[in-house]
Amino acid sequence: MSATTTVSRATLNRTTLARQALLDRADESAATMIERLVGLQAQEPLEPYVGLWSRLAAFAPAELVGLLERREAVRTVMMRRTLHLHTAADAQRFRPVHHSMIVRRTASARSRELGGLDLDRLADAATPRFDRPRTTSEVARAVAADWPDVPIPALSDLIGVVVPLVQVPPRGVWGQRAAARNLTLAAWLGDAEPVPADDVLDGLVLRYLAAYGPATSSDVRAWSGLAGLPAVIKRLRLRLRSYRDEGGRELLDLADAELIPADRPAPPRFLPAFDNVVLGFADRSRMIDDEHKHHSVAGARFLLVDGRVAGTWISTGDAESGVTVQIAPFRALRKPERTAVVAEAETLAAFLGDGTAGRVALAS
């Protein structure tokens, strides 16, 4: 294809699904998939389990539990100042280049409550308090005397970002509910060899395109939350291919990456809350219609039908009684679609119920 080739929205959809292992489940490990996706959204502690189940040919919750307990994967604040599940190596590599953005966004959101709070002083005061797993609220109350005019919730939010933290197990462990207790990233994973920021950012952009591309430079920024990426893209130009989308915007991709035909069949898939396959773009139209975009920021769990967001779902019940997957489609499903959706939902219900057969409630 030439540099001026226009890539249709349907082709973008199928290509993204393929790279996200949502066309065909991948025969690989959970750790490999977490790395491949450059992390999974983990604002809700147990949602990554569904994200991995939807993408892997053979995934059991114990696999991710093992990664968390062996400190090979961690839940930490990263892209867009949101909690992500990363491999340990990626968490150590990425946090330095995201840190200033994370702190800046949090301080901006709390600016009216902070007064002249010195962020470096707060970090110095808070860091030693994480000598054992603690919540940020506990640490905020412990240091509050030094900032009597700052509300505890605001102080807690700031502590959660000025100190690079990891939410430690049992938080995020399948079948368990636990408070968000933290240790510092360095205490949990050890010190990491420093990597030049340019090398980290180059790798970050290339890996994003491998998992989400083709994409615009605005998409990369929307996914990561980082500014300064035009300089990175300029450095990488000779390693990239350029297309146009249907609106004439430049799409960037890896030079040797494959585009998937728009007519490739896409089976139904159930996504967890805040999945980056929907959120990881400035223009989300490849995955979701504009009229439904508001659901994504509200944390809805999405159902994909024919590759696009076609409804939401929730689950009720437990392993003892059986899980019910309740589906609310955005449109009337054709009979073959309903059959395929119900079959996938039954498998999901059994997964959520630890092997106990569940039920499906599909609204008309």
PATOR-37052 format. One record per atom (N, C-alpha, C): atom name; z, y, x. Coordinates in steps of 0.1 Angstrom, whole numbers. Example, Ala and Ser with C-alpha at 12.3 -4.5 7.8 and 13.67 -1.06 7.14 Angstrom:
<sites>
   atom      up   north    east
      N      78     -57     132
     CA      78     -45     123
      C      78     -33     132
      N      71     -22     128
     CA      71     -11     137
      C      79       0     129
</sites>
This chain:
<sites>
   atom      up   north    east
      N       0     -12       8
     CA       0       0       0
      C       0      12       9
      N      -6      23       4
     CA      -7      35      11
      C       6      43       9
      N       8      54      17
     CA      20      62      16
      C      21      70       3
      N       9      71      -4
     CA       9      78     -16
      C       9      69     -29
      N      11      57     -27
     CA      12      47     -38
      C      23      51     -47
      N      20      51     -60
     CA      30      53     -70
      C      36      40     -75
      N      50      39     -75
     CA      57      27     -79
      C      62      29     -93
      N      59      21    -102
     CA      63      23    -116
      C      78      20    -117
      N      84      25    -128
     CA      98      23    -131
      C     101       8    -133
      N      91       1    -139
     CA      93     -14    -141
      C      93     -21    -128
      N      85     -17    -118
     CA      85     -23    -105
      C      97     -20     -98
      N     102      -8     -99
     CA     115      -5     -93
      C     126     -13     -98
      N     126     -15    -111
     CA     136     -24    -118
      C     136     -38    -112
      N     124     -44    -112
     CA     124     -58    -107
      C     127     -59     -92
      N     123     -49     -84
     CA     126     -49     -70
      C     141     -48     -68
      N     147     -39     -75
     CA     161     -37     -73
      C     169     -50     -77
      N     165     -55     -89
     CA     172     -68     -93
      C     170     -79     -83
      N     159     -80     -77
     CA     157     -91     -67
      C     166     -88     -55
      N     166     -76     -50
     CA     175     -73     -38
      C     190     -75     -41
      N     193     -73     -54
     CA     207     -75     -58
      C     211     -89     -62
      N     201     -98     -60
     CA     203    -112     -64
      C     206    -113     -79
      N     200    -105     -87
     CA     201    -106    -102
      C     189    -111    -109
      N     179    -114    -101
     CA     168    -122    -107
      C     170    -137    -105
      N     173    -140     -93
     CA     177    -154     -89
      C     190    -154     -82
      N     200    -161     -86
     CA     213    -162     -79
      C     210    -167     -65
      N     218    -161     -56
     CA     216    -164     -42
      C     225    -176     -37
      N     219    -184     -29
     CA     227    -195     -23
      C     233    -190     -10
      N     243    -182     -11
     CA     250    -177       1
      C     265    -175      -2
      N     273    -171       8
     CA     287    -169       6
      C     290    -156       0
      N     303    -155      -5
     CA     308    -143     -11
      C     308    -132       0
      N     312    -135      12
     CA     313    -125      22
      C     299    -120      26
      N     289    -129      26
     CA     276    -124      29
      C     270    -115      18
      N     273    -118       5
     CA     269    -110      -6
      C     276     -96      -6
      N     289     -96      -3
     CA     296     -83      -2
      C     290     -74       9
      N     286     -80      20
     CA     280     -73      31
      C     266     -69      27
      N     258     -77      20
     CA     245     -75      16
      C     244     -63       6
      N     254     -61      -3
     CA     254     -51     -12
      C     261     -38      -7
      N     265     -38       6
     CA     272     -27      12
      C     285     -24       3
      N     291     -35      -1
     CA     303     -34      -9
      C     301     -34     -24
      N     311     -38     -31
     CA     311     -38     -46
      C     321     -28     -51
      N     318     -21     -62
     CA     328     -13     -69
      C     340     -21     -72
      N     352     -16     -70
     CA     364     -23     -73
      C     375     -15     -79
      N     371      -5     -87
     CA     381       4     -93
      C     390      -4    -103
      N     384     -14    -109
     CA     392     -24    -117
      C     394     -36    -108
      N     406     -40    -106
     CA     409     -50     -95
      C     402     -63     -96
      N     399     -68    -108
     CA     393     -81    -109
      C     378     -81    -112
      N     372     -69    -113
     CA     358     -69    -117
      C     349     -74    -106
      N     352     -73     -93
     CA     342     -79     -84
      C     340     -94     -85
      N     349    -101     -91
     CA     347    -115     -93
      C     335    -118    -102
      N     334    -110    -113
     CA     322    -111    -122
      C     309    -107    -114
      N     310     -96    -106
     CA     299     -91     -99
      C     294    -102     -89
      N     303    -110     -83
     CA     298    -120     -74
      C     293    -132     -82
      N     300    -136     -93
     CA     296    -147    -101
      C     282    -145    -107
      N     278    -133    -110
     CA     265    -130    -116
      C     254    -131    -105
      N     258    -131     -92
     CA     248    -130     -81
      C     247    -143     -73
      N     257    -151     -74
     CA     258    -163     -65
      C     256    -176     -72
      N     249    -185     -66
     CA     246    -198     -72
      C     259    -206     -73
      N     268    -205     -64
     CA     280    -213     -65
      C     292    -204     -60
      N     299    -198     -70
     CA     310    -189     -67
      C     322    -193     -75
      N     333    -195     -68
     CA     346    -197     -75
      C     356    -186     -70
      N     364    -182     -79
     CA     374    -171     -76
      C     381    -173     -63
      N     385    -186     -60
     CA     393    -189     -48
      C     386    -184     -35
      N     372    -183     -36
     CA     365    -179     -24
      C     369    -165     -20
      N     369    -156     -31
     CA     372    -142     -28
      C     387    -140     -25
      N     395    -148     -32
     CA     410    -147     -30
      C     412    -150     -15
      N     405    -161     -10
     CA     407    -164       4
      C     403    -153      14
      N     392    -146      11
     CA     388    -135      19
      C     398    -124      19
      N     404    -121       7
     CA     414    -110       7
      C     426    -114      14
      N     431    -126      12
     CA     444    -130      18
      C     442    -132      33
      N     430    -136      38
     CA     428    -137      53
      C     424    -124      59
      N     423    -113      51
     CA     420    -100      56
      C     406     -99      60
      N     397    -107      55
     CA     383    -107      58
      C     375     -98      48
      N     382     -94      37
     CA     376     -85      28
      C     388     -76      23
      N     385     -63      20
     CA     396     -54      16
      C     391     -45       5
      N     401     -40      -3
     CA     398     -30     -13
      C     403     -17      -8
      N     394      -7      -7
     CA     397       6      -1
      C     389      17      -7
      N     393      29      -6
     CA     385      40     -11
      C     373      43      -1
      N     361      44      -7
     CA     350      46       2
      C     339      54      -5
      N     328      49      -9
     CA     317      56     -14
      C     321      64     -26
      N     317      77     -27
     CA     319      86     -38
      C     334      87     -41
      N     343      84     -31
     CA     357      85     -34
      C     362      76     -44
      N     356      64     -45
     CA     360      53     -54
      C     364      41     -46
      N     372      33     -53
     CA     376      20     -47
      C     364      10     -46
      N     362       5     -34
     CA     352      -5     -32
      C     358     -18     -25
      N     352     -29     -27
     CA     355     -41     -20
      C     345     -42      -8
      N     350     -42       4
     CA     341     -43      16
      C     346     -55      25
      N     337     -60      33
     CA     341     -68      44
      C     350     -60      53
      N     359     -67      60
     CA     368     -59      69
      C     360     -51      80
      N     349     -57      85
     CA     342     -50      95
      C     335     -37      89
      N     330     -38      77
     CA     324     -27      71
      C     334     -16      68
      N     346     -20      63
     CA     356     -10      60
      C     360      -2      73
      N     361      -9      84
     CA     365      -2      96
      C     353       7     101
      N     341       2      99
     CA     330       9     104
      C     327      22      96
      N     328      20      82
     CA     324      31      73
      C     334      42      71
      N     347      38      71
     CA     357      48      67
      C     356      61      75
      N     354      61      89
     CA     354      74      96
      C     343      83      91
      N     331      78      87
     CA     321      87      83
      C     322      92      69
      N     331      85      61
     CA     333      89      47
      C     346      97      46
      N     354      97      56
     CA     368     102      54
      C     368     117      50
      N     361     125      56
     CA     361     140      53
      C     356     142      39
      N     346     135      34
     CA     341     136      21
      C     352     132      11
      N     358     120      13
     CA     369     115       4
      C     380     125       3
      N     385     131      14
     CA     395     141      14
      C     391     153       7
      N     379     158      10
     CA     374     171       4
      C     373     170     -11
      N     367     159     -16
     CA     366     157     -30
      C     379     156     -37
      N     389     149     -31
     CA     402     148     -38
      C     409     162     -38
      N     409     169     -26
     CA     415     182     -26
      C     409     192     -35
      N     396     191     -37
     CA     389     200     -46
      C     393     197     -61
      N     394     184     -64
     CA     398     180     -78
      C     412     185     -81
      N     421     186     -70
     CA     435     189     -72
      C     438     203     -67
      N     428     212     -65
     CA     430     224     -58
      C     440     233     -64
      N     440     234     -78
     CA     449     243     -84
      C     464     239     -83
      N     467     227     -79
     CA     480     222     -78
      C     485     222     -64
      N     477     224     -54
     CA     480     221     -40
      C     485     234     -33
      N     482     246     -37
     CA     486     257     -30
      C     481     257     -16
      N     489     260      -6
     CA     485     260       8
      C     488     248      15
      N     489     236       8
     CA     493     224      14
      C     484     221      27
      N     490     217      38
     CA     484     214      50
      C     481     199      50
      N     468     195      49
     CA     465     181      47
      C     468     173      60
      N     467     179      72
     CA     470     171      84
      C     485     169      84
      N     493     178      80
     CA     507     177      80
      C     511     166      70
      N     505     166      59
     CA     508     156      49
      C     504     142      54
      N     493     140      61
     CA     490     127      66
      C     500     123      77
      N     504     132      85
     CA     514     129      95
      C     528     124      89
      N     531     131      78
     CA     544     127      71
      C     543     114      63
      N     531     112      58
     CA     530     100      49
      C     527      87      57
      N     520      88      68
     CA     515      76      75
      C     527      66      78
      N     538      72      85
     CA     549      62      88
      C     556      56      76
      N     554      62      65
     CA     560      56      53
      C     554      43      48
      N     542      41      53
     CA     535      28      49
      C     538      17      60
      N     551      16      63
     CA     556       6      73
      C     557      -7      66
      N     556      -7      52
     CA     556     -19      44
      C     547     -16      32
      N     542     -26      25
     CA     533     -22      13
      C     541     -14       3
      N     535      -2       0
     CA     541       8      -9
      C     530      14     -17
      N     533      19     -29
     CA     524      26     -37
      C     523      41     -32
      N     513      48     -35
     CA     512      62     -30
      C     522      70     -38
      N     525      66     -50
     CA     536      74     -57
      C     549      73     -50
      N     553      61     -46
     CA     565      59     -38
      C     566      68     -26
      N     555      68     -19
     CA     554      76      -7
      C     555      91     -10
      N     548      95     -21
     CA     548     109     -25
      C     562     113     -28
      N     570     105     -35
     CA     584     109     -38
      C     592     110     -26
      N     589     101     -16
     CA     597     101      -4
      C     595     113       5
      N     583     120       4
     CA     580     132      12
      C     580     144       3
      N     583     143      -9
     CA     581     155     -19
      C     590     167     -15
      N     601     165      -9
     CA     610     176      -5
      C     603     186       3
      N     593     182      11
     CA     586     191      20
      C     576     199      12
      N     572     195       0
     CA     562     202      -8
      C     567     203     -22
      N     578     210     -25
     CA     585     210     -38
      C     576     216     -49
      N     566     224     -46
     CA     558     230     -56
      C     546     222     -60
      N     544     211     -53
     CA     532     202     -56
      C     536     191     -65
      N     530     189     -77
     CA     534     178     -86
      C     532     164     -79
      N     541     155     -82
     CA     540     142     -76
      C     527     135     -78
      N     520     136     -90
     CA     507     129     -91
      C     497     135     -82
      N     497     148     -80
     CA     487     154     -70
      C     490     150     -56
      N     503     150     -53
     CA     507     146     -39
      C     503     131     -37
      N     505     123     -47
     CA     501     109     -46
      C     486     107     -44
      N     478     114     -52
     CA     464     114     -50
      C     460     117     -36
      N     465     128     -30
     CA     462     133     -17
      C     466     123      -6
      N     478     117      -8
     CA     483     107       2
      C     473      95       2
      N     468      92     -10
     CA     459      80     -11
      C     446      82      -3
      N     443      94       1
     CA     430      96       8
      C     432     102      22
      N     442     110      24
     CA     444     116      38
      C     448     105      48
      N     455      94      42
     CA     458      82      50
      C     448      71      46
      N     440      66      55
     CA     431      55      52
      C     439      43      48
      N     438      38      36
     CA     447      28      31
      C     439      16      26
      N     446       4      26
     CA     440      -8      20
      C     450     -12       9
      N     445     -16      -3
     CA     453     -22     -14
      C     455     -36     -10
      N     467     -41      -8
     CA     469     -54      -2
      C     472     -64     -14
      N     469     -77     -11
     CA     473     -87     -21
      C     488     -87     -23
      N     492     -91     -36
     CA     484     -97     -46
      C     475     -88     -55
      N     475     -75     -52
     CA     465     -67     -60
      C     451     -72     -58
      N     444     -74     -68
     CA     430     -79     -67
      C     428     -94     -66
      N     440    -101     -67
     CA     439    -116     -66
      C     437    -122     -80
      N     427    -131     -81
     CA     424    -137     -94
      C     436    -143    -101
      N     438    -139    -114
     CA     449    -145    -122
      C     462    -138    -120
      N     462    -127    -112
     CA     475    -120    -109
      C     474    -106    -113
      N     485    -100    -117
     CA     486     -86    -120
      C     496     -81    -110
      N     493     -70    -103
     CA     502     -65     -93
      C     500     -50     -91
      N     511     -43     -88
     CA     509     -28     -85
      C     500     -26     -73
      N     494     -14     -72
     CA     485     -11     -61
      C     494      -6     -49
      N     498     -16     -42
     CA     506     -14     -30
      C     497     -14     -18
      N     500      -5      -8
     CA     490      -2       3
      C     497      -3      16
      N     489      -7      26
     CA     492      -5      40
      C     480       3      46
      N     482       9      58
     CA     472      16      64
      C     461       6      68
      N     449      11      69
     CA     437       3      73
      C     440      -3      87
      N     445       5      96
     CA     447       1     110
      C     458     -10     110
      N     469      -9     102
     CA     480     -19     102
      C     475     -32      96
      N     466     -31      86
     CA     461     -43      79
      C     451     -51      88
      N     442     -43      94
     CA     430     -49     101
      C     431     -48     116
      N     440     -39     121
     CA     440     -37     135
      C     431     -25     139
      N     431     -21     151
     CA     423     -10     156
      C     409     -15     158
      N     399      -7     155
     CA     385     -10     156
      C     379      -2     168
      N     369      -8     174
     CA     362      -1     184
      C     354      10     178
      N     355      23     183
     CA     348      34     177
      C     333      32     178
      N     325      36     168
     CA     311      35     168
      C     306      49     166
      N     295      53     173
     CA     290      67     171
      C     286      69     157
      N     290      81     151
     CA     287      83     137
      C     272      82     134
      N     263      87     143
     CA     249      86     140
      C     245      71     138
      N     250      62     146
     CA     247      48     145
      C     252      42     131
      N     264      46     127
     CA     269      42     115
      C     261      47     103
      N     257      59     103
     CA     250      65      92
      C     235      59      92
      N     229      57     103
     CA     216      51     103
      C     217      37      97
      N     227      29     101
     CA     228      16      95
      C     231      17      80
      N     239      26      76
     CA     243      27      62
      C     231      30      53
      N     222      39      58
     CA     210      42      50
      C     200      30      49
      N     198      24      61
     CA     190      12      61
      C     195       1      52
      N     208      -1      52
     CA     213     -12      44
      C     213      -8      29
      N     215       4      26
     CA     213       9      12
      C     199       6       7
      N     189      10      15
     CA     175       7      11
      C     172      -8       9
      N     178     -16      18
     CA     176     -30      17
      C     181     -36       4
      N     192     -30      -1
     CA     199     -35     -12
      C     195     -28     -25
      N     191     -16     -24
     CA     188      -7     -36
      C     175      -1     -37
      N     167      -2     -26
     CA     154       5     -25
      C     143      -1     -33
      N     132       6     -34
     CA     129      19     -29
      C     138      30     -36
      N     141      40     -29
     CA     150      50     -35
      C     148      64     -29
      N     151      74     -36
     CA     150      88     -31
      C     162      91     -22
      N     160     102     -14
     CA     171     107      -6
      C     183     111     -15
      N     180     116     -27
     CA     190     120     -37
      C     198     107     -41
      N     191      96     -43
     CA     198      84     -46
      C     208      80     -36
      N     204      81     -23
     CA     213      77     -12
      C     225      85     -12
      N     223      98     -15
     CA     235     107     -15
      C     244     104     -27
      N     238     102     -39
     CA     245      99     -51
      C     254      87     -49
      N     248      76     -43
     CA     255      64     -40
      C     267      66     -30
      N     264      72     -19
     CA     274      73      -9
      C     284      85     -10
      N     279      96     -16
     CA     287     108     -17
      C     286     116      -5
      N     278     112       5
     CA     277     119      18
      C     267     130      18
      N     270     141      24
     CA     260     151      27
      C     254     149      41
      N     245     157      45
     CA     239     156      59
      C     230     145      61
      N     226     138      50
     CA     217     126      52
      C     202     130      55
      N     197     142      52
     CA     183     145      56
      C     181     143      71
      N     191     147      79
     CA     190     145      94
      C     189     130      97
      N     196     122      90
     CA     196     107      92
      C     182     102      88
      N     177     106      77
     CA     164     101      72
      C     153     106      82
      N     154     118      87
     CA     144     123      97
      C     144     114     109
      N     156     109     114
     CA     156     100     125
      C     150      87     122
      N     151      83     110
     CA     146      69     106
      C     132      69     101
      N     125      80     101
     CA     112      81      94
      C     102      70      99
      N     102      68     112
     CA      92      58     117
      C      95      44     113
      N     108      41     108
     CA     112      28     104
      C     110      26      89
      N     106      36      82
     CA     105      36      68
      C      91      37      62
      N      90      33      50
     CA      77      35      42
      C      80      44      31
      N      70      52      27
     CA      71      62      17
      C      62      59       5
      N      68      60      -7
     CA      60      58     -20
      C      63      71     -28
      N      58      71     -40
     CA      61      81     -50
      C      66      74     -63
      N      75      80     -70
     CA      78      74     -83
      C      70      80     -94
      N      72      77    -106
     CA      63      82    -117
      C      64      97    -119
      N      75     102    -114
     CA      77     117    -115
      C      72     124    -103
      N      67     117     -93
     CA      61     124     -81
      C      71     125     -70
      N      84     120     -72
     CA      94     122     -61
      C      91     111     -50
      N      95     115     -38
     CA      93     105     -27
      C     104      94     -28
      N      99      82     -27
     CA     107      70     -26
      C     107      65     -11
      N     118      62      -6
     CA     119      56       8
      C     122      42       7
      N     117      34      17
     CA     120      20      17
      C     118      15      31
      N     124       3      34
     CA     122      -3      47
      C     107      -6      48
      N     102      -5      60
     CA      88      -7      63
      C      82     -20      59
      N      91     -31      60
     CA      86     -44      58
      C      92     -50      45
      N      98     -42      36
     CA     104     -47      24
      C      93     -49      13
      N      96     -60       5
     CA      86     -64      -5
      C      89     -57     -18
      N      79     -54     -26
     CA      80     -49     -39
      C      78     -61     -49
      N      86     -62     -59
     CA      85     -73     -69
      C      77     -69     -81
      N      67     -77     -85
     CA      58     -73     -96
      C      66     -70    -109
      N      62     -61    -117
     CA      69     -57    -129
      C      69     -68    -139
      N      60     -77    -139
     CA      60     -88    -149
      C      68    -100    -145
      N      76     -99    -134
     CA      85    -110    -130
      C      96    -112    -141
      N      98    -124    -146
     CA     108    -126    -156
      C     122    -123    -151
      N     130    -117    -159
     CA     144    -113    -155
      C     153    -119    -166
      N     162    -129    -161
     CA     171    -135    -171
      C     182    -126    -174
      N     189    -128    -185
     CA     201    -120    -188
      C     212    -121    -178
      N     219    -110    -175
     CA     229    -110    -166
      C     241    -101    -171
      N     253    -105    -168
     CA     265     -98    -172
      C     271     -91    -160
      N     272     -77    -161
     CA     277     -70    -150
      C     291     -65    -152
      N     299     -64    -142
     CA     313     -59    -143
      C     313     -44    -145
      N     324     -38    -147
     CA     326     -24    -148
      C     322     -17    -135
      N     315      -6    -137
     CA     311       3    -126
      C     302      -4    -116
      N     294     -13    -119
     CA     286     -20    -109
      C     276     -10    -103
      N     274     -10     -90
     CA     266      -1     -83
      C     251      -3     -86
      N     247     -14     -91
     CA     233     -16     -95
      C     229      -6    -105
      N     238      -1    -113
     CA     235      10    -123
      C     240      23    -117
      N     252      24    -111
     CA     257      37    -107
      C     251      42     -94
      N     245      33     -86
     CA     241      37     -72
      C     229      45     -71
      N     225      53     -80
     CA     213      61     -80
      C     216      75     -86
      N     209      85     -82
     CA     209      98     -88
      C     201      97    -101
      N     190      90    -101
     CA     182      87    -113
      C     184      72    -116
      N     191      70    -127
     CA     195      56    -131
      C     185      50    -140
      N     173      57    -142
     CA     164      52    -153
      C     158      39    -150
      N     158      34    -137
     CA     152      21    -135
      C     160      10    -141
      N     173      13    -144
     CA     182       3    -150
      C     187       6    -164
      N     188      19    -168
     CA     194      22    -180
      C     187      34    -187
      N     186      34    -200
     CA     180      45    -207
      C     189      57    -207
      N     184      69    -208
     CA     192      81    -208
      C     203      81    -219
      N     199      76    -230
     CA     208      77    -242
      C     220      68    -240
      N     220      59    -230
     CA     232      50    -228
      C     239      53    -215
      N     235      63    -208
     CA     241      66    -195
      C     256      69    -195
      N     260      75    -206
     CA     274      79    -207
      C     283      67    -207
      N     278      55    -210
     CA     286      43    -210
      C     290      39    -196
      N     282      43    -186
     CA     284      38    -172
      C     296      45    -166
      N     298      58    -168
     CA     309      65    -163
      C     322      62    -170
      N     321      56    -182
     CA     333      52    -189
      C     338      38    -185
      N     331      32    -176
     CA     335      19    -172
      C     331       7    -181
      N     321       9    -189
     CA     316      -2    -197
      C     311     -14    -188
      N     313     -26    -193
     CA     306     -38    -187
      C     293     -39    -194
      N     282     -40    -186
     CA     269     -40    -192
      C     263     -54    -192
      N     255     -56    -202
     CA     246     -68    -204
      C     232     -63    -200
      N     225     -71    -191
     CA     211     -68    -188
      C     203     -78    -196
      N     192     -73    -203
     CA     183     -82    -209
      C     169     -77    -205
      N     161     -86    -200
     CA     148     -82    -195
      C     149     -72    -184
      N     160     -73    -177
     CA     162     -64    -165
      C     168     -51    -167
      N     171     -47    -180
     CA     176     -34    -183
      C     189     -35    -191
      N     197     -25    -190
     CA     209     -24    -198
      C     206     -24    -212
      N     211     -35    -219
     CA     208     -37    -234
      C     220     -38    -242
      N     232     -36    -237
     CA     244     -37    -244
      C     256     -37    -236
      N     268     -38    -242
     CA     281     -39    -235
      C     288     -52    -239
      N     298     -55    -231
     CA     305     -67    -234
      C     320     -66    -230
      N     329     -73    -236
     CA     343     -74    -233
      C     347     -89    -234
      N     358     -92    -228
     CA     363    -105    -229
      C     378    -105    -234
      N     381    -115    -242
     CA     395    -116    -247
      C     399    -131    -245
      N     412    -133    -246
     CA     417    -147    -244
      C     421    -150    -230
      N     424    -162    -227
     CA     427    -166    -214
      C     424    -181    -212
      N     427    -186    -200
     CA     424    -200    -196
      C     430    -210    -206
      N     442    -207    -211
     CA     449    -216    -219
      C     442    -217    -233
      N     439    -206    -239
     CA     434    -206    -252
      C     418    -206    -253
      N     412    -203    -241
     CA     398    -201    -240
      C     394    -186    -241
      N     384    -182    -234
     CA     380    -168    -234
      C     368    -166    -243
      N     369    -155    -251
     CA     358    -151    -259
      C     350    -140    -253
      N     337    -141    -251
     CA     329    -130    -246
      C     323    -123    -259
      N     326    -111    -261
     CA     321    -103    -272
      C     311     -94    -267
      N     299     -94    -274
     CA     287     -87    -269
      C     283     -77    -280
      N     280     -65    -276
     CA     275     -54    -285
      C     262     -49    -280
      N     251     -55    -285
     CA     238     -51    -280
      C     234     -36    -285
      N     226     -30    -277
     CA     222     -16    -281
      C     209     -17    -290
      N     203     -29    -291
     CA     191     -30    -299
      C     191     -45    -304
      N     182     -47    -314
     CA     181     -60    -319
      C     175     -69    -309
      N     181     -81    -306
     CA     175     -90    -297
      C     166    -100    -303
      N     155    -102    -297
     CA     145    -113    -302
      C     152    -126    -301
      N     147    -136    -309
     CA     154    -149    -309
      C     155    -155    -295
      N     144    -155    -287
     CA     145    -161    -273
      C     155    -154    -265
      N     156    -141    -267
     CA     166    -133    -259
      C     180    -137    -263
      N     182    -138    -276
     CA     196    -142    -281
      C     200    -155    -276
      N     190    -164    -276
     CA     194    -178    -271
      C     198    -177    -256
      N     190    -170    -248
     CA     193    -169    -234
      C     206    -162    -232
      N     209    -151    -239
     CA     221    -143    -238
      C     233    -152    -241
      N     232    -159    -252
     CA     244    -168    -256
      C     246    -178    -245
      N     236    -184    -240
     CA     238    -195    -230
      C     244    -189    -218
      N     240    -177    -213
     CA     246    -171    -201
      C     261    -167    -205
      N     263    -162    -217
     CA     277    -158    -221
      C     286    -170    -221
      N     281    -181    -226
     CA     290    -193    -226
      C     294    -197    -212
      N     285    -196    -203
     CA     288    -200    -189
      C     298    -189    -183
      N     297    -177    -187
     CA     306    -166    -182
      C     320    -169    -188
      N     320    -172    -201
     CA     333    -175    -208
      C     341    -186    -200
      N     334    -197    -197
     CA     340    -208    -189
      C     345    -203    -175
      N     337    -195    -169
     CA     341    -189    -156
      C     354    -181    -157
      N     354    -172    -167
     CA     366    -164    -169
      C     378    -172    -174
      N     375    -183    -180
     CA     386    -192    -184
      C     390    -203    -175
      N     385    -202    -162
     CA     388    -212    -152
      C     384    -226    -156
      N     372    -226    -162
     CA     367    -239    -166
      C     369    -243    -180
      N     378    -237    -187
     CA     380    -240    -201
      C     369    -234    -209
      N     363    -242    -218
     CA     351    -238    -226
      C     356    -226    -235
      N     348    -216    -236
     CA     351    -204    -244
      C     342    -203    -256
      N     341    -190    -261
     CA     333    -187    -272
      C     325    -175    -270
      N     315    -173    -278
     CA     307    -161    -277
      C     306    -154    -291
      N     308    -142    -291
     CA     307    -134    -304
      C     296    -123    -301
      N     284    -125    -307
     CA     273    -116    -305
      C     270    -109    -317
      N     272     -95    -317
     CA     270     -87    -328
      C     255     -87    -332
      N     253     -85    -344
     CA     239     -85    -349
      C     232     -72    -345
</sites>
